[in-house]
Amino acid sequence: MPFKIVLDDITKMNTKAIVNSANEYLIKGGGVCKAIFDAADDIHLEIECASIEHCPVGHAVATKGYQLKAKYIIHACGPVYNKSNVDESEKMLRSAYRSSLELADKLEIESIAFPLISSGIYGYPRKEAFRIASDEISSFVKTKEMMVYLVLYDKTDYVSDRMRFSRIDQFIKSNYNPQKEIDIRNESYRKWIEKDSSVRYRAEPPKERKRDLNKIKHEVKIENNEEDVPISDTRYARSLDDIFKNMEETFSLMLLRLINEKGKDHTEVYKKANIDRRLFSKIKNNKNYIPKKQTVIAFAISLELSIDETKDLLLKAGYALSMSSKFDVIIMYHIKNEIYDIFDINEVLFSYDQLLLGA
């Protein structure tokens, strides 16, 4: 199941379990730990924790959720950051995440929310703690059916690769153009009005035909030999025959065809796309199913499609890539550079306040 990064209060997460950044003796501490004890009805929680007595560093134990929305609290004991032994600190922090996830799996928990363990009073540098959390959670969800949230209080210092973000910033500055989409829409709409005199005097296209604007926009680009993206992609050079060959194919049918052509396994594809198994089943079994744009792009990333292949898949669902959308420009950057790790891409999207890929 998917892994999502969110800005929220972990005590208010509507998941079956939340994770407490605990100390070895499971007593009420500060920060996230204090907030969880307070929200859960700390007297009863303290009594249950006292009966457990101890949790070694790198391990996790579970208690009831009491007054929380969550049925369980999983108490993960992360390390105090040790500058003189960074490797051991990382080993223990990774173990705390893995232990929590394995315990949740054992308890048949379908959804769980993590804080950034050890990043508060235990002093673990937040960008490193974020990297470790992302690594361990994304690795786990590729093999298990569990919805996992990483809940952040704010975005300060969570960027794990400053150099990569600097390159992305430059790409956005060079390519992001909010006005371009307005110009294209106006020209497309003008041509559409001219072709259909019956709606010449309407202020906007009738609702049942609004979606045709995406097709018109695509036609205008073909007529004028325009490109959404100033990117040369020789891996997938299309001819007119390629474009028209599967015009009647729906999104669902095209997705299944691409999976087959690329020799991929269905489970591998939806997990790598950060897509829920039930959603994939809906798409697979309903040839007319239209998913959200970020879901379509998630499949494109999972299948490691080129820019042109991604455009074609999006078009089947009625979407397009646009230089007027910061979300789209970020996606273009990653495809151009053949970066197909969806969790890395979601980290970037999160940092730019964009929707995340997956479902």
C-alpha positions in Angstrom: 0.0 0.0 0.0 1.1 3.6 -0.3 3.5 5.7 1.8 2.5 9.4 2.2 4.2 12.3 3.8 1.9 14.8 5.6 1.9 17.9 7.7 -0.4 17.2 10.6 -0.8 16.5 14.4 0.0 12.8 14.8 -2.4 12.5 17.7 -5.3 13.4 15.4 -4.4 10.9 12.6 -7.3 8.6 11.7 -5.1 5.4 11.4 -5.3 2.1 13.2 -2.0 2.8 14.9 0.3 5.7 15.6 3.9 5.5 16.7 5.3 7.2 19.8 8.9 8.3 19.8 9.5 6.6 23.2 12.3 6.3 25.7 13.6 2.9 27.1 11.4 3.0 30.2 8.2 4.0 28.4 7.6 6.9 30.7 5.9 10.1 29.6 8.5 12.4 28.1 8.4 15.7 26.1 7.6 16.6 22.6 5.7 14.0 20.6 5.7 11.6 23.5 4.1 14.1 25.8 1.5 15.0 23.2 0.5 11.3 22.7 0.3 10.6 26.4 -1.9 13.7 26.9 -4.2 12.9 24.1 -4.5 9.2 25.0 -5.5 9.7 28.6 -2.1 9.4 30.3 -3.1 7.7 33.5 -4.3 4.5 31.8 -1.5 4.6 29.3 1.1 5.1 32.0 -0.2 2.1 33.9 0.0 -0.2 30.8 3.5 1.1 30.0 4.6 0.5 33.5 3.5 -3.1 33.2 5.7 -3.6 30.2 8.6 -1.8 32.1 11.2 -1.6 29.3 11.8 -1.4 25.6 15.4 -1.7 24.3 16.8 0.9 21.9 15.9 -0.1 18.3 12.9 -2.1 19.3 9.1 -1.4 19.7 6.2 -2.5 21.8 2.4 -1.9 21.5 -0.3 -0.6 23.9 -3.9 0.3 23.5 -4.7 3.7 22.0 -7.3 4.7 24.7 -8.7 8.1 23.9 -6.9 8.4 20.6 -8.6 7.7 17.2 -6.0 5.0 16.8 -6.6 1.5 18.3 -2.9 1.0 19.1 0.1 3.0 20.1 3.4 1.5 19.0 6.2 2.8 21.2 9.4 2.8 19.2 12.6 3.5 21.1 15.0 5.4 18.9 18.6 6.3 19.8 20.0 9.4 21.3 22.1 10.8 18.5 25.8 10.2 19.1 28.2 12.3 16.9 31.1 10.1 17.8 29.3 7.0 16.6 27.0 8.0 13.8 26.9 4.5 12.2 25.6 3.0 15.4 23.0 5.7 15.8 21.7 5.1 12.2 21.6 1.4 12.8 19.5 1.8 15.9 17.2 4.3 14.2 16.6 2.1 11.2 15.9 -0.8 13.6 13.3 1.2 15.5 11.4 1.8 12.2 11.7 -1.8 11.1 10.6 -3.1 14.5 7.6 -0.9 14.5 6.5 -1.9 11.0 7.0 -5.6 11.7 5.0 -5.3 14.9 2.2 -3.5 13.1 2.2 -6.3 10.5 2.0 -8.9 13.2 -1.0 -7.1 14.7 -2.6 -6.9 11.2 -2.7 -3.1 11.3 -3.8 -1.7 7.9 -2.7 1.9 8.5 -0.1 3.5 10.7 1.4 7.0 11.3 5.0 7.7 12.3 6.6 10.9 13.7 10.2 11.6 12.9 11.7 9.3 15.5 14.6 10.7 17.6 14.6 14.1 15.9 13.4 16.1 18.9 15.2 16.1 22.3 17.2 13.0 21.2 19.0 15.3 18.8 19.0 13.3 15.6 19.6 15.7 12.7 16.2 16.1 11.0 17.3 15.8 7.4 19.1 12.6 8.2 16.2 11.3 10.3 13.9 12.1 7.4 16.2 10.2 5.0 16.3 7.1 7.2 12.5 7.1 7.8 11.8 7.4 4.1 14.2 4.6 3.3 12.8 2.2 5.8 9.2 2.9 5.1 9.4 2.9 1.3 11.3 -0.4 1.4 8.6 -1.9 3.7 5.6 -0.9 1.7 7.0 -2.4 -1.5 6.4 -5.9 0.0 3.5 -5.3 2.4 -0.2 -4.2 2.2 -0.1 -1.3 4.7 -0.9 2.4 4.5 2.0 4.3 6.1 2.1 8.0 6.9 5.2 10.0 7.9 3.7 12.9 9.9 5.8 16.1 10.0 5.1 19.1 12.1 6.8 21.5 9.6 9.2 21.3 6.7 12.2 22.9 8.3 15.5 21.1 7.3 13.8 18.1 5.8 15.5 18.5 2.4 17.8 15.5 2.1 19.8 16.6 -0.9 20.4 20.3 -1.2 22.3 19.9 -4.5 19.5 18.0 -6.2 17.0 20.6 -5.0 19.2 23.4 -6.4 19.1 21.7 -9.8 15.3 21.3 -9.6 15.0 25.0 -8.7 17.0 25.9 -11.8 14.9 23.6 -14.0 11.7 25.2 -12.7 12.9 28.7 -13.2 13.9 27.9 -16.8 10.7 26.1 -17.7 7.8 27.1 -15.4 5.5 29.6 -17.3 2.0 30.2 -15.8 1.1 32.4 -18.8 1.7 29.7 -21.5 -1.2 27.6 -20.5 -3.6 30.6 -20.6 -2.4 31.5 -24.1 -2.8 27.9 -25.4 -6.3 27.6 -23.8 -7.4 30.8 -25.4 -6.1 29.9 -28.8 -7.6 26.3 -28.5 -11.0 27.7 -27.4 -11.0 30.3 -30.3 -10.4 27.5 -32.9 -13.1 25.4 -31.3 -15.6 28.2 -31.4 -14.8 28.9 -35.0 -15.4 25.3 -35.9 -18.7 25.1 -34.2 -21.0 28.1 -34.9 -23.8 26.7 -32.8 -21.9 27.6 -29.7 -20.3 30.8 -31.1 -22.1 33.1 -28.7 -21.8 31.0 -25.5 -19.6 32.3 -22.7 -18.1 28.9 -22.2 -18.3 25.4 -23.7 -21.2 23.3 -22.6 -20.4 21.0 -19.6 -20.6 17.8 -21.7 -17.9 19.2 -24.1 -15.5 20.9 -21.7 -13.3 17.8 -21.6 -12.8 18.1 -25.4 -10.5 21.1 -24.8 -7.8 18.7 -23.8 -8.1 17.0 -27.2 -8.2 20.4 -29.0 -5.1 21.5 -27.1 -3.3 18.3 -28.3 -4.4 18.9 -31.9 -3.2 22.5 -31.8 0.2 21.3 -30.7 0.4 18.8 -33.5 -0.7 21.3 -36.1 1.8 23.9 -35.0 4.6 21.4 -34.2 4.7 22.7 -30.6 6.0 20.8 -27.6 4.9 21.0 -24.0 8.5 20.3 -22.9 11.8 21.6 -24.2 13.2 18.1 -23.8 14.7 15.9 -26.4 13.7 12.3 -25.9 15.1 9.9 -28.4 14.1 6.8 -26.5 10.6 7.0 -27.8 10.3 8.7 -31.2 6.7 8.6 -32.4 5.4 8.5 -35.9 1.9 9.5 -36.9 1.1 5.7 -37.2 2.2 5.3 -33.5 -0.1 8.2 -32.5 -3.2 7.0 -34.4 -2.7 3.2 -34.0 -4.4 2.9 -30.6 -6.8 5.9 -30.6 -9.8 3.9 -29.4 -7.8 2.4 -26.5 -8.9 3.5 -23.0 -6.5 4.4 -20.2 -7.1 1.0 -18.5 -6.4 -0.9 -21.7 -3.3 1.1 -22.5 -1.9 0.7 -18.9 -2.4 -3.1 -19.1 -0.8 -3.2 -22.6 2.2 -1.2 -21.4 2.7 -3.5 -18.4 2.7 -6.5 -20.7 5.0 -4.9 -23.3 7.5 -4.0 -20.6 7.4 -7.5 -19.1 6.3 -6.2 -15.7 4.3 -8.0 -13.0 1.1 -6.4 -12.0 2.0 -6.4 -8.3 5.4 -5.0 -8.9 3.9 -2.1 -10.9 1.2 -1.0 -8.5 3.5 -1.2 -5.5 6.3 0.7 -7.2 3.7 3.3 -8.2 2.7 3.7 -4.5 -0.9 2.6 -5.5 -3.3 0.7 -3.3 -4.1 -2.9 -4.5 -7.8 -2.2 -4.4 -7.5 0.9 -6.7 -5.4 -1.1 -9.2 -8.1 -3.8 -9.2 -10.7 -1.2 -10.1 -8.6 0.2 -12.9 -7.8 -3.3 -14.2 -11.5 -4.5 -14.1 -13.1 -1.4 -15.5 -11.8 -0.5 -18.9 -13.5 3.0 -18.7 -12.1 3.9 -15.2 -10.5 7.4 -15.1 -8.1 7.8 -12.2 -6.7 11.1 -10.8 -3.8 12.7 -12.7 -1.3 12.0 -10.0 -2.3 8.3 -10.1 -1.7 8.2 -13.9 1.8 9.8 -13.5 2.6 7.3 -10.7 2.0 4.5 -13.1 4.2 6.3 -15.7 7.0 6.5 -13.1 6.6 2.9 -12.1 6.8 1.8 -15.7 9.8 4.2 -16.3 8.1 5.8 -19.3 9.6 8.4 -21.5 8.1 11.9 -21.7 6.2 11.0 -24.9 4.9 7.8 -23.5 3.8 9.6 -20.3 2.0 12.2 -22.4 0.2 9.4 -24.3 -0.9 7.7 -21.1 -2.1 11.0 -19.6 -4.1 11.8 -22.7 -6.0 8.5 -22.4 -7.3 9.8 -19.1 -8.0 13.3 -20.4 -4.9 15.0 -18.9 -1.8 16.7 -20.3 1.6 18.0 -19.1 1.9 21.7 -19.0 4.6 24.2 -18.4 2.1 26.3 -16.5 2.0 23.7 -13.7 4.8 23.5 -11.2 3.7 19.9 -10.4 4.1 19.0 -14.1 7.5 20.7 -14.4 8.8 18.8 -11.4 7.6 15.5 -13.0 9.2 16.5 -16.3 12.5 17.1 -14.6 12.6 13.6 -13.0 11.6 11.8 -16.2 14.1 13.8 -18.2 16.8 12.8 -15.8 15.5 9.2 -15.6 14.8 9.4 -11.9 12.0 6.9 -11.3 12.0 6.4 -7.6 8.5 7.6 -6.6 9.4 8.3 -3.0 12.3 10.6 -4.0 9.9 12.4 -6.3 7.3 12.7 -3.6 9.9 14.2 -1.3 10.4 16.9 -3.9 6.7 17.4 -4.5 6.1 17.7 -0.8 8.8 20.3 -0.4 7.1 22.4 -3.1 3.6 22.0 -1.6 2.4 19.9 -4.5 0.2 16.8 -4.6 2.0 13.6 -4.0 2.1 10.7 -6.5 0.1 7.5 -5.7 -3.2 6.9 -4.1 
